[in-house]
Amino acid sequence: MLKRFLPKETVFFDYFEQQIALTIIGTKEFLQLVTKADNIPERVERIKEIEHQSDTVTHLCYSALRKTFITPFDRTEINALIKKLDDIMDAVDSAAERILLYEVTEFLPEMRELALILVNASIELEHALKILRKSKKRQGVLDKCVIIHQLENDGDAMLRTAIGRLFKEEKNPIQLIKYKEILEDLESATDYAEEVANLIEGVILEED
């Protein structure tokens, strides 16, 4: 009962917002990578640096969680939320690494579309998290989550279209495998974005 009347530590929202801000930068960098197809090693290295920064934020959040008595919502949800936010950037980094490792220099239009979906989903998550911090306008948070769910559905459809086209048109089986793995990493990133939205919705529904 006492915990209900004690001030709650809001530093976790700082970590959430730092994490999603890095994700927006990282997804935009990846979009540039598959759009311009120039300076590929440098762009991949930049994405790796952003992913490392994202890991640092995650570990700082874990550390704060161990030391904090009163949290703004359930600590297991905080743990899951920061992890899933980190997973988005991990998947983007994996896709970028494959591009460099496989020496891919020509990019499918579906890669650019998936990258754009990721940028848009990250921006919507940022809006949702900022509203959640204020503990007001709950419907506004849920509206953002609906958009993220639709973006994830668009990502699924884009992956199916791309792989179907690859199996019809790509004659080089090695190249097909390279493209398929990169596309699947990107689609995984959209899945993680949706999982973040699911967690945010859970927080909202528990507090109503």
Secondary structure by P-SEA (a helix, b strand, c coil): ccccccccccaaaaaaaaaaaaaaaaaaaaaaaaacccaaaaaaaaaaaaaaaaaaaaaaaaaaaaacccccccaaaaaaaaaaaaaaaaaaaaaaaaaaaaccccccaaaaaaaaaaaaaaaaaaaaaaaaaaccaaaaaaaaaaaaaaaaaaaaaaaaaaaaaaaaccccaaaaaaaaaaaaaaaaaaaaaaaaaaaaaaaaaaac
